[in-house]
Amino acid sequence: ARRIAHEIKNPLTPIQLSAERLKRKYSHEIVTDPEVFQQCTDTIVRQVGDIGRMVDEFSSFARMPTPVMKRENAQELLQQALFLQRVANPQITFSTDAPKEPVHFEGDGRLISQALTNVLKNAGEGIAARIAKGDDEPGKITIALKPNGASFVFRVTDNGIGLPPEHKHRLTEPYVTTRAKGTGLGLAIVRKIMEDHGGDITLADVEGEGGAEVTLTFPFAQKNLKAQSSEKADTSEKGSEDEQERIADRV
């Protein structure tokens, strides 16, 4: 693991330095879509940093990184993951359904971004598999963010090929995949991230339309942080607004 980590990290520094130099040297010269240029260079730098940190932890412990819980904004994490997939899949129409006001919670933003990216990537691959079979209906992916009492959900719905019936209940297990080039680790990593956050992942077919729906359910507050709080309010009764206020006060 350390040897592989070393080989992965070798190109990361020149990638990051190149992106930073492009931003410094050419940002004022870009006339067409300067915002996209800024977003792309920022994304490269941010993702390279995330890869470097993940590789460090993988090589040290040969396991998923330990979550570092802090106050996060669910909308920002959603937009970051969405931007990556829009750039990678310009032929797919992405739409969102999220509250206008911020949805704050306690979690590890880096790991949750990875979970969202894996789910969105799977959705895109499901659409590509359907099109490869001769169905040329344009690809559509919808991502909903819905608060629900003491928890909230990310729900990703696509119009792809749908879930394979023979493996439907095993898709979150390691090394279970239906794709020739798949590692079988994408949804397994998502499940591990959900477990580390006290959350849950559910997979379902989209009734009557084909495609798949993946729901990631997160608690607003982590249990260990709840124990440190002197407040004893019942969040299931007070709803997500009170939970938001408690997180803002505590984190």
Backbone bond lengths (Angstrom), bond angles and torsions (degrees), N, CA, C in turn:
res aa  C-N    CA-C-N  psi(-1)  N-CA   C-N-CA  omega(-1)  CA-C   N-CA-C  phi
1 A - - - 1.462 - - 1.529 110.91 -
2 R 1.347 116.67 -40.07 1.471 119.19 179.40 1.520 111.24 -66.19
3 R 1.331 116.28 -37.40 1.462 120.45 -179.51 1.532 110.71 -65.56
4 I 1.339 115.48 -45.53 1.463 120.11 178.80 1.527 109.96 -64.61
5 A 1.329 116.44 -40.56 1.459 120.55 178.87 1.520 110.49 -59.60
6 H 1.319 116.87 -40.79 1.463 120.97 179.05 1.525 110.44 -62.04
7 E 1.342 116.84 -43.21 1.464 120.68 -178.96 1.530 111.15 -67.12
8 I 1.323 116.54 -33.74 1.467 119.66 178.42 1.521 110.41 -71.57
9 K 1.333 116.69 -40.60 1.464 120.28 -174.49 1.529 112.60 -73.34
10 N 1.328 117.26 -25.47 1.468 119.67 -177.96 1.534 112.97 -52.24
11 P 1.348 119.44 -48.65 1.473 118.29 -178.29 1.527 114.31 -81.95
12 L 1.324 118.35 -7.93 1.463 119.72 -175.23 1.529 112.99 -65.92
13 T 1.347 116.86 -41.78 1.466 119.59 -178.40 1.522 111.98 -63.69
14 P 1.352 119.79 -48.79 1.472 117.75 177.43 1.527 113.29 -63.54
15 I 1.337 118.18 -31.94 1.462 119.75 176.21 1.523 110.11 -62.97
16 Q 1.334 115.74 -47.48 1.458 120.21 -178.68 1.522 111.24 -64.54
17 L 1.348 116.96 -45.63 1.462 120.38 -179.28 1.529 111.05 -63.72
18 S 1.334 116.55 -37.24 1.467 120.19 179.19 1.519 110.96 -65.50
19 A 1.328 116.55 -43.24 1.467 120.46 179.44 1.523 110.45 -63.79
20 E 1.350 116.26 -42.94 1.462 119.59 179.55 1.529 111.55 -64.85
21 R 1.340 116.31 -37.37 1.467 119.04 179.32 1.530 111.07 -69.01
22 L 1.345 116.77 -40.93 1.464 119.79 175.86 1.525 110.95 -57.17
23 K 1.327 115.31 -43.21 1.461 119.96 -178.76 1.530 110.97 -63.73
24 R 1.358 116.20 -45.89 1.466 119.79 -178.73 1.526 112.52 -66.51
25 K 1.331 115.33 -43.79 1.463 119.94 -169.43 1.529 113.22 -82.73
26 Y 1.345 117.09 -33.04 1.461 118.52 -169.88 1.530 115.00 -118.30
27 S 1.338 118.07 -4.50 1.465 118.45 -176.23 1.533 112.00 -59.04
28 H 1.360 117.28 -35.86 1.463 119.77 -178.71 1.521 111.93 -79.01
29 E 1.365 117.91 -11.23 1.453 120.69 -179.14 1.532 112.72 -95.98
30 I 1.328 115.75 -14.02 1.459 119.16 -178.50 1.522 109.41 -75.48
31 V 1.326 116.15 119.37 1.464 121.53 -179.82 1.525 110.64 -100.62
32 T 1.321 115.79 -38.05 1.463 120.71 -179.76 1.521 109.94 -87.79
33 D 1.312 117.25 119.94 1.468 123.82 177.44 1.530 113.24 50.23
34 P 1.332 118.88 59.12 1.475 119.96 178.69 1.527 112.32 -62.23
35 E 1.357 117.05 -29.64 1.466 119.59 179.19 1.526 110.77 -64.52
36 V 1.332 116.42 -40.13 1.473 120.14 179.50 1.527 109.93 -65.79
37 F 1.345 116.86 -40.90 1.469 120.26 177.21 1.515 110.53 -59.39
38 Q 1.334 116.29 -44.60 1.469 121.18 179.07 1.527 110.52 -62.59
39 Q 1.339 116.88 -46.10 1.459 120.91 -179.60 1.531 111.32 -62.03
40 C 1.325 115.78 -42.44 1.472 119.93 -177.39 1.525 111.44 -65.76
41 T 1.324 117.14 -45.98 1.468 119.07 -179.91 1.521 110.78 -66.52
42 D 1.341 116.95 -40.59 1.466 119.84 177.22 1.523 111.01 -62.45
43 T 1.329 116.05 -39.46 1.468 120.41 -179.89 1.523 111.04 -64.66
44 I 1.345 117.03 -42.24 1.464 120.52 179.07 1.526 110.40 -59.89
45 V 1.326 115.91 -48.09 1.465 120.26 -178.66 1.525 110.52 -62.30
46 R 1.339 116.33 -44.89 1.466 119.98 -178.07 1.531 111.98 -65.41
47 Q 1.333 116.13 -43.55 1.461 119.82 -177.70 1.533 111.60 -69.59
48 V 1.326 116.70 -37.10 1.470 119.69 176.78 1.523 109.96 -62.48
49 G 1.338 115.89 -42.10 1.464 119.42 176.68 1.513 111.84 -61.10
50 D 1.334 116.64 -42.51 1.463 120.62 178.83 1.523 111.16 -63.20
51 I 1.339 116.83 -42.50 1.473 120.37 179.43 1.527 109.89 -61.92
52 G 1.330 115.71 -44.44 1.463 119.52 -179.48 1.513 111.95 -59.61
53 R 1.325 116.40 -44.95 1.466 119.70 -179.93 1.522 111.38 -66.62
54 M 1.327 116.63 -40.80 1.467 119.36 179.67 1.526 111.12 -65.06
55 V 1.335 116.15 -42.95 1.470 119.72 179.87 1.520 110.41 -61.83
56 D 1.342 116.82 -40.58 1.464 120.11 177.34 1.522 111.20 -56.91
57 E 1.326 116.06 -45.82 1.455 119.34 -177.09 1.518 112.16 -73.43
58 F 1.338 116.60 -36.88 1.467 119.07 177.03 1.523 110.93 -62.36
59 S 1.327 116.05 -43.61 1.463 119.04 -176.72 1.520 111.41 -70.72
60 S 1.331 116.94 -29.98 1.460 119.97 -179.65 1.525 112.31 -76.42
61 F 1.306 115.70 -38.41 1.471 118.82 -171.69 1.526 114.20 -119.91
62 A 1.348 116.86 -9.27 1.473 120.97 -178.50 1.525 110.92 51.97
63 R 1.312 115.63 41.71 1.465 121.28 177.06 1.523 108.42 -156.90
64 M 1.316 115.98 174.43 1.456 119.45 177.70 1.529 110.35 -61.27
65 P 1.332 117.37 143.28 1.463 119.43 178.89 1.530 111.73 -58.85
66 T 1.315 115.85 146.28 1.459 120.58 175.85 1.528 109.14 -70.85
67 P 1.337 118.25 129.03 1.465 119.62 -178.88 1.521 111.93 -62.70
68 V 1.325 115.54 141.34 1.456 122.21 173.59 1.524 106.44 -111.32
69 M 1.332 116.32 104.89 1.458 120.87 -172.67 1.531 111.55 -81.72
70 K 1.309 116.09 131.72 1.460 121.92 174.89 1.524 108.53 -155.99
71 R 1.303 116.34 176.33 1.460 120.15 -179.29 1.528 109.47 -70.82
72 E 1.322 116.90 128.92 1.456 122.37 -179.27 1.523 109.57 -130.78
73 N 1.334 115.27 159.55 1.460 122.39 176.35 1.526 108.19 -109.86
74 A 1.320 116.89 114.30 1.462 120.93 -175.19 1.527 112.07 -61.17
75 Q 1.349 117.50 -37.33 1.467 119.57 179.69 1.525 111.92 -63.02
76 E 1.339 116.71 -41.29 1.463 119.62 -179.63 1.525 111.26 -64.06
77 L 1.331 116.79 -42.59 1.466 120.02 178.68 1.517 110.97 -62.96
78 L 1.334 115.98 -39.57 1.460 120.43 178.76 1.522 110.95 -63.68
79 Q 1.329 117.31 -45.02 1.467 120.86 -178.55 1.524 111.68 -65.87
80 Q 1.340 117.68 -37.15 1.461 120.16 178.15 1.521 111.14 -63.18
81 A 1.337 116.55 -47.43 1.467 120.44 179.81 1.524 110.34 -65.12
82 L 1.327 116.50 -38.67 1.455 121.37 -178.54 1.519 111.64 -66.25
83 F 1.324 116.34 -40.13 1.467 119.68 -179.90 1.529 110.96 -60.39
84 L 1.331 116.49 -43.37 1.461 120.36 179.38 1.518 111.46 -58.50
85 Q 1.320 116.89 -44.47 1.449 120.57 -176.84 1.521 112.46 -73.99
86 R 1.323 117.39 -31.65 1.469 119.84 175.99 1.529 110.93 -64.74
87 V 1.327 115.45 -39.93 1.465 119.44 178.01 1.529 110.32 -66.88
88 A 1.347 116.67 -41.36 1.468 121.03 -177.44 1.526 112.56 -74.64
89 N 1.358 117.67 -27.24 1.473 120.89 -175.08 1.531 110.49 -131.90
90 P 1.330 117.69 69.38 1.470 119.69 -177.47 1.525 113.40 -65.07
91 Q 1.343 117.15 -17.90 1.462 120.41 -179.05 1.528 112.88 -81.12
92 I 1.327 117.50 -8.82 1.466 122.11 -179.46 1.526 109.24 -100.29
93 T 1.320 116.17 138.09 1.465 121.30 175.90 1.525 109.19 -89.71
94 F 1.331 115.92 120.48 1.465 121.51 178.70 1.527 108.52 -105.63
95 S 1.329 116.39 135.89 1.459 120.53 175.28 1.520 109.07 -134.85
96 T 1.346 115.75 153.02 1.457 120.56 -177.63 1.521 110.48 -125.41
97 D 1.307 114.75 152.66 1.464 122.72 175.23 1.525 106.24 -135.57
98 A 1.339 115.86 97.38 1.469 120.41 -174.54 1.518 110.04 -142.60
99 P 1.333 117.69 153.48 1.464 120.51 177.47 1.532 111.02 -63.42
100 K 1.332 116.25 152.13 1.461 119.93 177.65 1.529 111.48 -74.04
101 E 1.352 116.40 -35.32 1.462 119.78 -179.28 1.531 109.40 -79.05
102 P 1.345 118.45 150.65 1.466 121.68 -178.90 1.533 112.23 -60.32
103 V 1.306 115.47 143.91 1.466 121.54 174.02 1.525 107.20 -112.68
104 H 1.326 117.03 100.60 1.458 121.85 -178.42 1.528 110.60 -93.97
105 F 1.320 115.01 147.40 1.459 120.12 179.79 1.524 108.40 -156.36
106 E 1.320 116.96 174.68 1.461 122.93 177.48 1.524 109.19 -103.32
107 G 1.326 115.99 122.89 1.458 119.71 -179.68 1.514 110.90 -177.39
108 D 1.326 115.32 -178.53 1.461 122.47 176.66 1.520 107.84 -100.55
109 G 1.329 116.41 102.46 1.459 120.69 -175.47 1.510 113.82 -58.18
110 R 1.339 116.75 -37.34 1.470 119.60 -178.86 1.531 110.94 -63.48
111 L 1.338 116.45 -44.78 1.458 119.76 -179.06 1.526 111.58 -70.12
112 I 1.324 116.88 -37.80 1.462 119.44 179.94 1.526 110.25 -68.36
113 S 1.338 117.62 -36.73 1.469 120.48 174.07 1.525 110.47 -60.44
114 Q 1.332 115.90 -39.60 1.461 119.87 178.04 1.523 110.81 -64.11
115 A 1.339 116.61 -41.95 1.466 120.18 178.96 1.525 110.73 -62.19
116 L 1.345 116.82 -46.27 1.461 120.44 179.45 1.527 111.39 -62.57
117 T 1.332 116.18 -41.83 1.464 120.54 179.19 1.521 110.96 -61.72
118 N 1.340 117.30 -42.99 1.458 120.69 179.40 1.528 111.36 -62.89
119 V 1.339 116.33 -42.56 1.467 119.97 -179.38 1.531 110.58 -66.61
120 L 1.339 117.12 -44.20 1.467 120.62 178.89 1.530 111.18 -64.90
121 K 1.329 116.78 -38.34 1.463 120.82 177.93 1.526 110.25 -63.53
122 N 1.331 117.10 -41.82 1.457 121.30 176.77 1.530 111.27 -60.76
123 A 1.337 115.65 -41.93 1.459 119.82 179.35 1.532 110.46 -61.78
124 G 1.330 115.97 -43.55 1.459 119.84 178.06 1.526 112.23 -62.67
125 E 1.329 116.65 -38.90 1.461 120.53 178.62 1.524 111.18 -68.49
126 G 1.353 116.61 -33.30 1.463 119.95 175.96 1.521 111.67 -65.05
127 I 1.335 116.78 -38.39 1.467 121.12 176.60 1.524 110.44 -66.55
128 A 1.335 116.62 -44.03 1.472 120.54 179.07 1.527 110.91 -61.01
129 A 1.341 117.67 -38.47 1.467 121.46 179.62 1.528 110.75 -65.59
130 R 1.331 117.08 -38.74 1.474 119.84 177.71 1.521 111.18 -65.74
131 I 1.343 116.66 -44.78 1.458 120.59 -179.73 1.526 111.06 -64.42
132 A 1.343 116.24 -36.19 1.475 120.44 178.91 1.523 111.88 -63.05
133 K 1.316 117.05 -23.06 1.469 121.10 179.28 1.532 112.14 -87.83
134 G 1.337 116.85 3.74 1.461 119.88 174.57 1.509 115.77 106.08
135 D 1.342 117.98 -2.66 1.461 121.47 177.15 1.521 108.31 -91.76
136 D 1.339 116.37 109.21 1.469 119.36 -173.34 1.521 113.37 -98.12
137 E 1.333 118.95 21.37 1.461 120.61 174.38 1.524 109.47 -61.10
138 P 1.334 118.28 133.95 1.479 120.69 -178.07 1.521 111.80 -56.78
139 G 1.326 115.49 144.48 1.458 121.09 -179.43 1.520 112.09 -76.87
140 K 1.327 115.72 139.78 1.467 121.60 178.35 1.525 109.49 -136.93
141 I 1.316 115.91 133.67 1.467 121.65 176.29 1.530 107.77 -130.30
142 T 1.323 115.64 129.03 1.462 121.17 177.90 1.520 109.23 -115.60
143 I 1.320 116.18 132.19 1.460 121.37 178.68 1.526 108.15 -118.99
144 A 1.334 116.01 119.05 1.460 121.28 179.81 1.518 109.61 -109.99
145 L 1.324 115.75 141.48 1.462 122.91 173.98 1.516 107.14 -119.56
146 K 1.341 116.85 115.04 1.457 120.74 -173.13 1.529 111.44 -130.18
147 P 1.344 118.66 113.39 1.469 120.38 170.13 1.524 110.08 -67.83
148 N 1.340 115.96 145.97 1.461 120.52 -179.07 1.526 109.58 -151.23
149 G 1.346 115.90 85.65 1.458 119.53 179.83 1.507 111.56 67.52
150 A 1.340 117.02 -121.15 1.463 122.21 -178.09 1.521 112.46 -86.44
151 S 1.333 117.41 4.89 1.468 120.75 -178.97 1.525 109.39 -139.20
152 F 1.315 114.94 173.65 1.461 120.80 173.81 1.518 108.48 -145.66
153 V 1.323 116.72 162.63 1.462 120.26 -177.30 1.520 110.88 -129.25
154 F 1.328 114.88 146.35 1.458 123.28 160.91 1.530 105.30 -101.97
155 R 1.333 117.43 124.49 1.471 120.03 178.90 1.525 108.57 -121.10
156 V 1.326 116.54 118.30 1.464 122.45 -177.44 1.528 108.45 -109.35
157 T 1.323 116.02 118.92 1.465 121.91 -178.31 1.520 109.03 -120.01
158 D 1.335 116.65 133.87 1.462 120.69 179.59 1.527 110.30 -129.35
159 N 1.328 116.19 167.31 1.463 121.00 175.14 1.521 109.86 -111.43
160 G 1.321 114.73 42.73 1.464 120.79 -179.12 1.512 112.68 -85.72
161 I 1.317 114.88 -152.21 1.455 121.18 -172.94 1.521 112.86 -78.12
162 G 1.326 117.12 -13.36 1.459 120.83 179.16 1.519 112.15 88.60
163 L 1.315 115.72 179.48 1.466 121.18 -178.20 1.520 110.79 -84.41
164 P 1.338 117.53 139.51 1.470 119.73 177.09 1.525 110.07 -70.22
165 P 1.327 119.27 123.61 1.471 120.73 -175.33 1.521 113.51 -61.85
166 E 1.341 117.16 -30.80 1.461 118.99 -176.41 1.522 113.76 -76.52
167 H 1.343 117.11 -19.09 1.468 120.13 -178.48 1.529 112.53 -122.61
168 K 1.318 117.64 11.62 1.461 121.44 -169.79 1.530 112.66 -54.54
169 H 1.325 116.99 -39.49 1.464 120.34 -174.38 1.531 112.91 -91.33
170 R 1.343 116.95 2.89 1.467 119.43 -178.28 1.525 112.18 -120.79
171 L 1.321 118.04 7.35 1.465 120.83 -172.20 1.518 113.39 -68.04
172 T 1.339 118.29 -19.90 1.463 119.66 179.00 1.526 111.85 -93.98
173 E 1.334 117.28 4.74 1.461 119.96 176.06 1.525 109.79 -83.93
174 P 1.339 118.40 148.03 1.470 120.25 179.01 1.523 112.35 -59.65
175 Y 1.326 115.76 138.78 1.467 124.73 172.86 1.520 114.00 69.02
176 V 1.339 118.32 12.92 1.460 121.24 172.87 1.527 107.18 -95.92
177 T 1.330 116.85 116.55 1.455 121.27 -179.47 1.514 109.37 -147.66
178 T 1.341 116.33 153.22 1.461 121.72 176.96 1.522 110.67 -110.50
179 R 1.333 117.16 3.17 1.466 120.79 -177.28 1.527 110.34 -105.20
180 A 1.322 115.69 142.25 1.463 120.93 -175.44 1.524 111.82 -59.35
181 K 1.341 116.99 -37.22 1.466 120.49 -177.46 1.522 112.45 -103.54
182 G 1.319 117.71 9.12 1.459 120.45 -178.09 1.517 112.05 -77.83
183 T 1.332 115.75 147.69 1.475 120.27 177.52 1.519 111.54 -90.03
184 G 1.332 116.77 -19.36 1.456 119.59 -176.00 1.516 112.94 76.19
185 L 1.342 117.18 16.02 1.464 120.27 -179.25 1.531 113.31 -109.19
186 G 1.327 117.74 -14.80 1.456 120.90 -175.17 1.515 113.54 -56.41
187 L 1.327 117.47 -58.06 1.463 120.60 -178.87 1.525 111.83 -75.48
188 A 1.337 116.87 -25.74 1.469 119.38 175.34 1.526 110.25 -64.61
189 I 1.326 116.84 -40.01 1.461 121.32 176.82 1.522 110.07 -65.47
190 V 1.342 116.54 -41.35 1.462 120.29 177.69 1.526 110.14 -59.70
191 R 1.332 116.76 -45.09 1.469 119.85 -179.34 1.528 111.10 -61.96
192 K 1.347 116.78 -40.36 1.466 120.46 178.85 1.533 110.42 -63.60
193 I 1.315 117.06 -42.42 1.464 121.03 178.41 1.526 110.24 -62.73
194 M 1.326 116.64 -41.58 1.463 120.31 178.80 1.530 110.50 -63.56
195 E 1.325 116.85 -44.19 1.467 120.44 179.46 1.523 111.03 -61.26
196 D 1.338 116.90 -40.98 1.461 120.75 -179.79 1.523 112.16 -65.11
197 H 1.343 116.82 -22.70 1.461 121.09 179.97 1.530 112.02 -100.89
198 G 1.320 117.42 7.75 1.455 119.89 -177.60 1.517 112.28 67.44
199 G 1.337 116.23 26.04 1.461 121.47 -178.32 1.508 112.49 -107.54
200 D 1.334 116.01 -163.90 1.464 120.53 -174.76 1.520 109.21 -151.10
201 I 1.330 116.63 150.25 1.461 122.84 174.45 1.515 108.85 -121.49
202 T 1.315 116.94 132.68 1.464 121.31 175.23 1.520 109.17 -128.25
203 L 1.329 115.18 142.69 1.462 122.37 -179.93 1.520 108.65 -118.96
204 A 1.319 116.95 138.38 1.460 120.73 -179.30 1.523 110.00 -151.10
205 D 1.330 115.77 155.79 1.461 120.89 171.84 1.521 109.32 -80.02
206 V 1.328 116.51 151.06 1.458 121.74 174.90 1.523 107.36 -85.39
207 E 1.308 116.41 112.46 1.466 121.09 -173.63 1.527 111.48 -63.54
208 G 1.328 114.78 130.01 1.452 121.78 173.64 1.512 115.97 77.27
209 E 1.318 118.21 -10.39 1.463 120.35 -175.58 1.526 113.61 -120.82
210 G 1.324 117.45 -10.79 1.448 119.31 -170.69 1.512 109.24 76.91
211 G 1.290 116.97 178.22 1.456 119.37 -178.88 1.515 111.70 87.09
212 A 1.335 115.00 179.92 1.459 121.29 -176.13 1.519 109.92 -131.42
213 E 1.336 114.38 158.23 1.457 121.15 177.41 1.519 108.72 -132.70
214 V 1.329 116.35 123.65 1.460 121.98 179.05 1.527 108.02 -115.34
215 T 1.324 115.78 127.33 1.467 120.59 -178.75 1.520 109.34 -117.06
216 L 1.334 115.90 124.52 1.460 122.83 175.98 1.527 107.81 -108.13
217 T 1.327 116.28 117.70 1.465 121.18 -177.82 1.523 109.94 -108.32
218 F 1.339 116.39 122.32 1.464 122.72 -178.99 1.518 110.51 -118.08
219 P 1.335 117.96 142.77 1.471 119.41 168.45 1.524 109.16 -76.32
220 F 1.342 116.60 149.57 1.458 119.63 176.62 1.530 111.16 -66.52
221 A 1.338 117.61 -37.45 1.462 121.98 -175.48 1.516 109.65 -125.83
222 Q 1.339 116.08 141.64 1.454 121.40 178.49 1.527 110.57 -80.95
223 K 1.319 116.53 148.08 1.462 120.81 -174.02 1.523 112.18 -61.58
224 N 1.329 117.53 -41.95 1.464 118.78 -177.52 1.520 111.51 -65.94
225 L 1.348 116.15 -30.55 1.458 119.30 177.54 1.520 110.61 -79.62
226 K 1.329 116.29 -30.92 1.466 119.17 175.44 1.530 110.32 -62.01
227 A 1.351 115.05 -39.15 1.464 118.56 -177.12 1.513 111.61 -64.68
228 Q 1.341 117.19 -27.80 1.453 120.23 -179.35 1.533 112.11 -78.29
229 S 1.334 115.13 -15.93 1.459 118.79 -177.34 1.514 110.94 -84.41
230 S 1.330 116.56 143.86 1.454 120.99 178.22 1.520 111.90 -85.15
231 E 1.342 115.51 -7.13 1.450 118.37 -178.28 1.523 109.42 -81.52
232 K 1.317 116.28 138.38 1.454 121.93 -176.59 1.519 112.09 -116.70
233 A 1.324 117.92 16.90 1.466 120.24 -174.49 1.513 111.07 -61.90
234 D 1.307 114.81 145.67 1.466 121.17 177.91 1.522 108.08 -85.16
235 T 1.362 117.21 105.86 1.461 120.37 -174.08 1.519 111.75 -69.72
236 S 1.320 117.81 -26.37 1.455 119.03 -179.88 1.516 111.39 -66.81
237 E 1.328 117.88 -25.35 1.448 121.41 178.88 1.523 111.02 -89.53
238 K 1.325 117.60 -40.34 1.460 121.02 -174.82 1.515 112.15 -80.85
239 G 1.351 117.46 -20.70 1.452 119.89 174.97 1.508 113.29 85.66
240 S 1.329 114.76 -177.71 1.461 120.99 -171.83 1.520 113.14 -70.53
241 E 1.342 119.29 -27.55 1.461 120.08 -178.25 1.522 111.00 -65.09
242 D 1.351 117.59 -44.93 1.453 120.56 177.47 1.518 110.65 -64.43
243 E 1.327 116.67 -38.37 1.460 120.46 179.56 1.524 110.22 -62.67
244 Q 1.336 116.54 -39.48 1.461 121.03 177.96 1.523 110.58 -61.26
245 E 1.348 117.30 -42.98 1.457 120.79 -179.46 1.521 111.35 -65.17
246 R 1.324 117.19 -38.87 1.455 120.70 -179.58 1.525 111.14 -66.76
247 I 1.344 116.66 -39.69 1.462 120.46 177.91 1.522 109.78 -64.85
248 A 1.343 116.70 -43.81 1.460 120.37 -178.98 1.517 111.49 -62.15
249 D 1.324 116.72 -37.12 1.469 120.69 179.92 1.514 112.20 -72.02
250 R 1.331 116.50 -32.70 1.455 119.86 -169.56 1.527 113.68 -94.56
251 V 1.316 117.24 -30.67 1.465 119.88 -172.08 1.529 110.18 -98.81
